[in-house]
């Protein structure tokens, strides 16, 4: 694990997975999350505002570690780096993405859903992976099974993780953190209730499997 990726995956127990629907929300939303203790932010490319949001947060929100999510191609990878992304997250993995990451100084968290995919990514020298879609792909039972033959792999599970199951994931030795959206209350974002977002972020930042 590179030093950069180590920082991304160990700064807090939860990485918010963010879709920016309105460009003007990007900076105040990021500020609220950082105030609440969630400094690592994954801004997905699922909306037209993803790249501009990454650039704006990088420029205006001190303390934020901002990355790009839903990166599907080498061109997405480069566009995200050009926008200022400090890390890249993909829902799955292709040879082109692995090649782009190997050639770049920007760390990639490649997505996998099966042991075979994990082995392929491991062969390319990547020891940290996104497990997606976590619940649909077997959840904690799958992660426990993978830990036996491949204990050197560490994961950030994402997909279907919420307050009801997050501690089960964080209790696993091969899970460094999780990705989630439950702290991103859509009504609060629409109304600009950044105090509520900050409170939700603080609760997520304080999560521990030992509580």
C-alpha positions in Angstrom: 0.0 0.0 0.0 1.4 3.4 -1.0 1.7 6.1 1.6 -0.9 8.1 -0.2 -3.4 5.3 -0.3 -2.6 4.4 3.3 -3.7 8.0 4.3 -6.9 7.7 2.2 -7.9 4.4 3.8 -7.0 5.0 7.4 -7.9 8.6 8.0 -11.5 7.8 9.0 -13.7 4.7 9.2 -16.1 5.9 6.4 -15.5 7.5 3.0 -18.6 9.4 1.8 -19.5 8.4 -1.7 -20.9 11.7 -3.2 -22.9 12.5 -6.2 -23.0 16.2 -6.8 -26.4 17.2 -8.3 -25.9 20.9 -8.1 -22.5 22.5 -8.6 -23.1 25.1 -5.9 -23.5 22.4 -3.3 -20.0 21.0 -3.7 -17.9 23.3 -1.5 -20.4 23.8 1.4 -21.1 20.0 1.4 -17.4 19.2 1.6 -16.9 21.8 4.3 -19.6 20.3 6.4 -18.3 16.8 6.0 -14.7 17.9 6.9 -16.0 19.8 10.0 -17.7 16.6 11.0 -14.4 14.6 10.8 -14.8 13.0 7.4 -11.8 14.4 5.6 -11.6 11.8 2.8 -14.3 12.5 0.1 -15.0 10.4 -3.0 -16.7 12.6 -5.6 -18.2 10.3 -8.2 -18.3 11.0 -11.9 -22.0 10.0 -12.0 -23.1 13.6 -12.7 -21.9 16.3 -15.0 -20.6 18.2 -12.0 -18.1 15.6 -10.8 -14.9 17.0 -12.2 -15.7 20.6 -11.5 -16.7 19.7 -8.0 -13.3 17.9 -7.4 -11.5 21.0 -8.6 -13.6 23.4 -6.5 -13.2 21.3 -3.3 -9.5 20.9 -3.9 -9.1 24.6 -4.2 -11.5 25.9 -1.5 -11.7 23.2 1.3 -8.5 22.9 3.3 -8.2 19.6 5.0 -10.2 17.7 2.4 -8.6 14.7 0.7 -10.6 14.6 -2.5 -10.8 11.7 -4.9 -12.7 10.7 -7.9 -15.1 7.7 -8.0 -17.0 5.8 -10.7 -13.9 6.1 -12.8 -14.4 3.7 -15.7 -11.6 4.3 -18.2 -8.1 5.5 -18.6 -9.5 8.8 -20.0 -11.7 9.2 -16.9 -8.6 8.5 -14.8 -6.6 11.3 -16.5 -9.5 13.8 -16.4 -9.8 13.2 -12.7 -6.1 13.7 -12.1 -6.2 16.9 -14.2 -9.1 18.1 -12.0 -7.0 17.6 -8.9 -8.1 14.2 -7.6 -5.7 12.8 -5.0 -7.0 9.2 -5.4 -9.1 7.3 -7.9 -11.8 4.7 -7.2 -13.3 2.4 -9.8 -16.4 0.1 -9.4 -14.6 -2.7 -11.3 -11.2 -3.1 -12.9 -9.8 -3.3 -16.4 -6.4 -3.7 -17.8 -6.5 -0.1 -19.1 -7.2 1.3 -15.7 -4.4 -0.7 -14.0 -2.0 0.5 -16.7 -3.1 4.1 -16.2 -2.6 3.8 -12.4 0.8 2.1 -12.8 1.9 5.0 -15.1 0.5 7.6 -12.7 1.6 8.9 -9.3 -2.1 9.0 -8.3 -3.2 5.9 -6.3 -6.0 3.7 -7.6 -8.5 1.8 -5.4 -9.6 -0.9 -7.9 -13.0 -2.5 -7.6 -13.4 -6.2 -7.3 -16.4 -8.5 -6.5 -14.9 -12.0 -6.6 -11.8 -13.9 -5.5 -10.7 -14.3 -9.2 -10.9 -10.6 -9.7 -9.0 -10.0 -6.5 -6.2 -12.4 -7.6 -5.9 -10.6 -11.0 -5.6 -7.2 -9.3 -3.1 -8.6 -6.8 -0.9 -9.9 -9.7 -0.6 -6.3 -10.8 0.8 -5.3 -7.4 -2.4 -3.8 -5.9 -3.0 -4.9 -2.3 -5.9 -2.6 -1.4 -9.2 -2.9 -3.3 -12.7 -1.7 -3.3 -15.2 -4.6 -2.6 -18.2 -3.7 -4.7 -21.2 -4.1 -4.6 -20.5 -5.3 -1.1 -23.9 -6.6 0.1 -24.9 -8.0 -3.3 -21.5 -9.7 -3.7 -21.7 -11.6 -0.4 -21.0 -9.0 2.2 -19.1 -9.8 5.3 -19.3 -13.6 4.7 -17.5 -13.2 1.3 -14.8 -10.9 2.9 -14.2 -13.5 5.7 -13.8 -16.2 3.0 -11.4 -14.2 1.0 -9.3 -13.4 4.1 -8.3 -17.1 4.4 -6.4 -17.6 1.2 -5.6 -13.9 0.6 -4.8 -12.3 3.9 -2.5 -9.7 2.3 -5.5 -7.9 0.7 -7.2 -5.1 2.4 -10.6 -3.8 1.4 -12.9 -0.7 1.4 -16.3 -2.3 1.0 -19.0 -0.1 -0.7 -22.6 -0.8 -1.7 -25.5 -1.5 0.6 -23.6 -0.5 3.7 -25.6 1.5 6.3 -25.9 2.1 10.0 -27.4 -1.4 10.5 -24.4 -3.3 9.2 -21.4 -0.9 9.1 -19.9 -2.2 12.4 -20.0 -5.8 11.1 -17.7 -4.7 8.2 -15.4 -2.5 10.3 -14.9 -5.5 12.7 -13.2 -7.5 9.9 -9.4 -7.6 9.9 -9.2 -7.2 6.2 -11.4 -4.1 6.1 -9.7 -0.7 6.6 -12.7 1.5 6.0 -16.1 1.5 4.2 -17.7 3.7 1.6 -21.2 4.9 2.2 -23.9 7.4 1.6 -26.1 7.3 4.7 -24.6 10.5 6.1 -25.5 12.4 2.9 -29.2 13.2 3.7 -30.7 14.4 0.3 -33.3 16.6 1.9 -30.6 18.4 4.1 -28.4 18.9 1.0 -31.3 20.3 -1.1 -32.2 22.7 1.7 -28.6 23.6 2.5 -28.9 22.3 6.1 -25.1 21.9 6.5 -25.4 21.7 10.2 -27.3 18.4 9.9 -24.8 17.1 7.4 -22.0 18.0 9.8 -23.8 16.1 12.6 -24.3 13.0 10.5 -20.6 13.2 9.4 -19.5 13.4 13.0 -21.5 10.3 14.0 -20.0 8.4 11.0 -16.5 9.6 11.9 -16.9 8.3 15.4 -17.9 4.8 14.4 -16.0 1.9 15.8 -16.6 -1.8 15.6 -15.8 -2.0 19.3 -18.7 0.2 20.4 
